[in-house]
């Protein structure tokens, strides 16, 4: 990871709640960013002698792909205002890429009370490799509009109780499951998801169910220890370095 810069070339609203930013002049290291890796970003002034420290911590941005012109696409909520020409200071890539099974054929993506943005960057890769994907939206995630996603992706909207049509069949069909949850209490919510899937499947093998964590990351290099995650049989792991995806069978979850 290193510090680099870019600027916003274009802002495009994709639905009523989210927008895509196209970042130009992106460093070569970010042009090789992989699904699962993210960025820590701060808006800066064109004059390098002027520094902005509000907010003090960098924002956590998720790339969702590249345009045909090789500009980096970032998905951000419409509640944040951006304009073309804004300059950015970027730390990244942060974290490790998602780990897929070699024999992968079917992937289940679940967003529970959280936008599925951390999941959507993997969609082009899955489709390119002829891997089928189903996106399940639960709780607050049901309001996420998906018309901008590839039509090959099956979208299922469940309810507030983590239930959706064909749930048992979907969980049995999936070779791997990736889950993103609301950030207010990720461990508790991942514990809920783990308990649900264990009830439906009876057994959760390793390398099957992954939680995608989105902690506050003051440094992004594991130095501040603010995002340590307790795992079984090992020292706590820094989410910013070893994450964002962790095998939930190896995470110490409430009531698991």
RODO-2510 file (C-alpha; in nm, 4 decimals, decimal comma):
residues 256
     n   res          X          Y          Z
     1     x     0,0000     0,0000     0,0000
     2     x     0,1170     0,3517    -0,0767
     3     x    -0,0137     0,7067    -0,0899
     4     x    -0,1060     0,8379    -0,4315
     5     x    -0,3462     1,0888    -0,5823
     6     x    -0,6233     1,1113    -0,8399
     7     x    -0,9090     1,3389    -0,9331
     8     x    -1,2786     1,2914    -0,9957
     9     x    -1,3411     1,3034    -1,3686
    10     x    -1,7116     1,2292    -1,3699
    11     x    -2,0017     1,1847    -1,1270
    12     x    -2,3002     0,9754    -1,2343
    13     x    -2,6091     0,8916    -1,0318
    14     x    -2,6898     0,5197    -1,0684
    15     x    -3,0059     0,5061    -0,8575
    16     x    -3,1945     0,7156    -0,6037
    17     x    -2,9444     0,6466    -0,3250
    18     x    -2,6029     0,5878    -0,4871
    19     x    -2,3653     0,7440    -0,7351
    20     x    -2,0566     0,6332    -0,9260
    21     x    -1,7414     0,8421    -0,9255
    22     x    -1,4912     0,7973    -1,2072
    23     x    -1,1365     0,8547    -1,0831
    24     x    -0,8776     0,9603    -1,3413
    25     x    -0,4971     0,9829    -1,3202
    26     x    -0,5018     0,6726    -1,1036
    27     x    -0,1644     0,5283    -1,0086
    28     x    -0,0579     0,2056    -1,1785
    29     x    -0,0829     0,0153    -0,8496
    30     x    -0,4536     0,0994    -0,8275
    31     x    -0,5131    -0,0074    -1,1857
    32     x    -0,4306    -0,3591    -1,0657
    33     x    -0,6678    -0,3475    -0,7688
    34     x    -0,8458    -0,6780    -0,7109
    35     x    -1,1961    -0,7625    -0,5881
    36     x    -1,1973    -0,7217    -0,2111
    37     x    -0,9348    -0,4504    -0,1905
    38     x    -1,0429    -0,0980    -0,1025
    39     x    -0,9131     0,2578    -0,0593
    40     x    -0,8721     0,5137     0,2189
    41     x    -0,9455     0,8539     0,0701
    42     x    -0,9267     1,2202     0,1674
    43     x    -1,0186     1,5205    -0,0452
    44     x    -0,7222     1,7568    -0,0891
    45     x    -0,6639     2,1037    -0,2307
    46     x    -0,4986     2,1603    -0,5656
    47     x    -0,2397     2,3626    -0,3752
    48     x    -0,0193     2,1011    -0,2001
    49     x     0,0616     2,3486     0,0766
    50     x    -0,3022     2,3545     0,1911
    51     x    -0,4148     2,0514     0,3919
    52     x    -0,7672     1,9582     0,4942
    53     x    -0,8158     1,7503     0,8097
    54     x    -1,1939     1,7523     0,8311
    55     x    -1,2812     1,4748     0,8658
    56     x    -0,9626     1,3737     1,0429
    57     x    -0,9879     1,0079     0,9390
    58     x    -0,9900     0,9076     0,5749
    59     x    -1,3093     0,7710     0,4226
    60     x    -1,3308     0,4049     0,3286
    61     x    -1,4130     0,3768    -0,0432
    62     x    -1,5027     0,0600    -0,2336
    63     x    -1,4087     0,0332    -0,6025
    64     x    -1,6654    -0,1485    -0,8157
    65     x    -1,4727    -0,1783    -1,1423
    66     x    -1,3260     0,0160    -1,4322
    67     x    -1,4835     0,2014    -1,7228
    68     x    -1,3984     0,1400    -2,0880
    69     x    -1,1649     0,4399    -2,0590
    70     x    -0,9819     0,2716    -1,7692
    71     x    -1,1050     0,5147    -1,5056
    72     x    -1,1636     0,3606    -1,1640
    73     x    -1,5284     0,3389    -1,0561
    74     x    -1,6174     0,4121    -0,6934
    75     x    -1,9659     0,3712    -0,5440
    76     x    -2,0695     0,6340    -0,2899
    77     x    -2,4019     0,7299    -0,1274
    78     x    -2,5948     1,0247    -0,2689
    79     x    -2,5850     1,1855     0,0740
    80     x    -2,2223     1,2781    -0,0042
    81     x    -2,1613     1,5557    -0,2572
    82     x    -1,8826     1,5311    -0,5146
    83     x    -1,7952     1,7310    -0,8235
    84     x    -1,5706     1,6714    -1,1261
    85     x    -1,2247     1,8147    -1,0746
    86     x    -1,2000     1,7393    -0,7030
    87     x    -0,8540     1,6130    -0,6072
    88     x    -0,8074     1,3138    -0,3795
    89     x    -0,5318     1,1710    -0,1646
    90     x    -0,5537     0,7918    -0,1709
    91     x    -0,4014     0,5180     0,0422
    92     x    -0,4307     0,1770    -0,1148
    93     x    -0,4911    -0,0858    -0,2094
    94     x    -0,6044    -0,1813     0,1419
    95     x    -0,6507    -0,5454     0,2395
    96     x    -0,6411    -0,8718     0,0486
    97     x    -0,8444    -0,9885    -0,2475
    98     x    -1,1319    -1,2317    -0,2075
    99     x    -1,0323    -1,5973    -0,2059
   100     x    -1,2399    -1,8182    -0,4348
   101     x    -1,2371    -2,1960    -0,4583
   102     x    -1,0743    -2,3318    -0,7729
   103     x    -1,3796    -2,5460    -0,8458
   104     x    -1,6206    -2,2558    -0,7935
   105     x    -1,9450    -2,2745    -0,9916
   106     x    -2,2097    -2,0985    -0,7819
   107     x    -2,1734    -1,8018    -0,5457
   108     x    -2,4283    -1,6609    -0,3037
   109     x    -2,3892    -1,2945    -0,2058
   110     x    -2,5862    -1,1667     0,0943
   111     x    -2,6327    -0,8069     0,2077
   112     x    -2,8057    -0,7724     0,5458
   113     x    -2,8905    -0,4173     0,6598
   114     x    -2,6018    -0,2897     0,4449
   115     x    -2,5462    -0,1809     0,0865
   116     x    -2,4017    -0,4663    -0,1257
   117     x    -2,1251    -0,2387    -0,2607
   118     x    -1,8359    -0,4526    -0,1212
   119     x    -1,9846    -0,7492    -0,3090
   120     x    -2,0474    -0,5964    -0,6484
   121     x    -1,6832    -0,5569    -0,7534
   122     x    -1,6596    -0,9364    -0,7857
   123     x    -1,9496    -0,9618    -1,0325
   124     x    -1,7517    -0,8961    -1,3570
   125     x    -1,4917    -1,1540    -1,2531
   126     x    -1,7570    -1,4143    -1,1709
   127     x    -1,9399    -1,3615    -1,4995
   128     x    -1,6162    -1,3692    -1,6984
   129     x    -1,5429    -1,7137    -1,5525
   130     x    -1,8996    -1,8355    -1,6135
   131     x    -1,9778    -1,8564    -1,2423
   132     x    -2,3426    -1,8025    -1,1527
   133     x    -2,4221    -1,5559    -0,8761
   134     x    -2,7294    -1,4754    -0,6696
   135     x    -2,7521    -1,1534    -0,4694
   136     x    -2,9832    -1,1669    -0,1664
   137     x    -3,0913    -0,8354    -0,0115
   138     x    -3,2202    -0,8492     0,3459
   139     x    -3,3496    -0,5882     0,5883
   140     x    -3,2472    -0,2345     0,4934
   141     x    -3,0588    -0,3699     0,1908
   142     x    -3,3923    -0,4440     0,0207
   143     x    -3,4191    -0,0767    -0,0793
   144     x    -3,0977    -0,0963    -0,2845
   145     x    -3,1856    -0,0511    -0,6524
   146     x    -3,0099    -0,3007    -0,8799
   147     x    -3,0956    -0,1895    -1,2338
   148     x    -2,7290    -0,0933    -1,2923
   149     x    -2,6055    -0,4459    -1,2183
   150     x    -2,5453    -0,7035    -1,4939
   151     x    -2,8745    -0,8707    -1,5950
   152     x    -2,7162    -1,2158    -1,5518
   153     x    -2,7125    -1,1643    -1,1740
   154     x    -3,0163    -1,3071    -0,9969
   155     x    -3,1467    -1,0654    -0,7331
   156     x    -3,3656    -1,1920    -0,4472
   157     x    -3,5239    -0,9642    -0,1878
   158     x    -3,5912    -1,1247     0,1475
   159     x    -3,7335    -0,9838     0,4692
   160     x    -3,6240    -0,8363     0,8023
   161     x    -3,5891    -1,1828     0,9579
   162     x    -3,3166    -1,3043     0,7199
   163     x    -3,5583    -1,5230     0,5261
   164     x    -3,5998    -1,5462     0,1500
   165     x    -3,7751    -1,7689    -0,0997
   166     x    -3,5939    -2,0967    -0,1691
   167     x    -3,3506    -2,0345     0,1161
   168     x    -3,2564    -2,3970     0,1853
   169     x    -3,2052    -2,4732    -0,1828
   170     x    -2,9987    -2,1574    -0,2356
   171     x    -2,7677    -2,2317     0,0573
   172     x    -2,7194    -2,5898    -0,0606
   173     x    -2,6529    -2,4805    -0,4192
   174     x    -2,3827    -2,2285    -0,3262
   175     x    -2,0182    -2,3342    -0,3306
   176     x    -1,9268    -2,0210    -0,1352
   177     x    -2,1203    -1,7478     0,0448
   178     x    -2,0013    -1,3893     0,0973
   179     x    -2,1907    -1,1700     0,3429
   180     x    -2,1862    -0,7987     0,4262
   181     x    -2,3815    -0,6636     0,7244
   182     x    -2,4647    -0,3337     0,8937
   183     x    -2,1649    -0,1694     1,0560
   184     x    -2,3334    -0,0866     1,3873
   185     x    -2,2433    -0,4312     1,5315
   186     x    -2,0820    -0,6521     1,2704
   187     x    -1,9845    -0,9375     1,5018
   188     x    -2,3382    -0,9693     1,6366
   189     x    -2,4913    -0,9612     1,2895
   190     x    -2,2410    -1,2098     1,1486
   191     x    -2,3253    -1,4314     1,4459
   192     x    -2,6919    -1,4146     1,3417
   193     x    -2,6057    -1,5098     0,9832
   194     x    -2,3815    -1,7931     1,0999
   195     x    -2,6543    -1,9347     1,3260
   196     x    -2,9117    -1,9136     1,0460
   197     x    -2,6961    -2,0942     0,7911
   198     x    -2,5906    -2,3589     1,0414
   199     x    -2,9589    -2,4223     1,1162
   200     x    -3,0399    -2,4627     0,7462
   201     x    -2,7315    -2,6643     0,6506
   202     x    -2,6529    -2,8372     0,9841
   203     x    -2,2824    -2,8080     0,9028
   204     x    -2,0749    -2,5150     0,7774
   205     x    -1,7461    -2,6340     0,6241
   206     x    -1,4341    -2,4218     0,6161
   207     x    -1,3873    -2,1953     0,3168
   208     x    -1,7632    -2,1737     0,2603
   209     x    -1,9029    -1,8765     0,4551
   210     x    -1,7133    -1,5461     0,4521
   211     x    -1,7964    -1,2243     0,6341
   212     x    -1,6798    -0,9009     0,4745
   213     x    -1,5855    -0,6589     0,7516
   214     x    -1,5971    -0,2809     0,7171
   215     x    -1,4310    -0,1378     1,0297
   216     x    -1,3085     0,2151     1,0887
   217     x    -0,9453     0,2102     0,9753
   218     x    -0,7271     0,4915     1,1094
   219     x    -0,4034     0,3647     0,9523
   220     x    -0,4770     0,0869     0,7019
   221     x    -0,1488    -0,0955     0,7705
   222     x    -0,2195    -0,2770     1,0981
   223     x    -0,0099    -0,0406     1,3087
   224     x    -0,2791     0,1205     1,5248
   225     x    -0,4524    -0,2067     1,6257
   226     x    -0,7920    -0,0351     1,6013
   227     x    -0,9427    -0,3054     1,3800
   228     x    -0,8173    -0,6267     1,5415
   229     x    -1,0412    -0,9313     1,4990
   230     x    -1,0352    -1,2265     1,7393
   231     x    -0,9953    -1,5556     1,5558
   232     x    -0,9706    -1,9138     1,6750
   233     x    -0,6283    -2,0542     1,7556
   234     x    -0,4320    -1,7474     1,6560
   235     x    -0,3459    -1,3942     1,7601
   236     x    -0,6006    -1,1227     1,6764
   237     x    -0,5828    -1,0278     1,3100
   238     x    -0,5831    -0,6696     1,1740
   239     x    -0,8816    -0,6412     0,9423
   240     x    -0,7181    -0,3715     0,7325
   241     x    -0,4301    -0,6036     0,6385
   242     x    -0,5773    -0,9538     0,6530
   243     x    -0,9348    -0,8635     0,5598
   244     x    -1,1850    -0,7665     0,4559
   245     x    -1,3135    -1,1241     0,4097
   246     x    -1,2763    -1,3760     0,6912
   247     x    -1,3923    -1,7362     0,7055
   248     x    -1,6622    -1,7111     0,9728
   249     x    -1,5894    -2,0642     1,0956
   250     x    -1,2554    -1,9228     1,2199
   251     x    -1,3917    -1,6037     1,3769
   252     x    -1,4933    -1,5868     1,7446
   253     x    -1,8569    -1,4810     1,7105
   254     x    -2,1174    -1,4142     1,9816
   255     x    -2,3135    -1,7319     2,0622
   256     x    -2,1477    -1,9313     1,7839
***
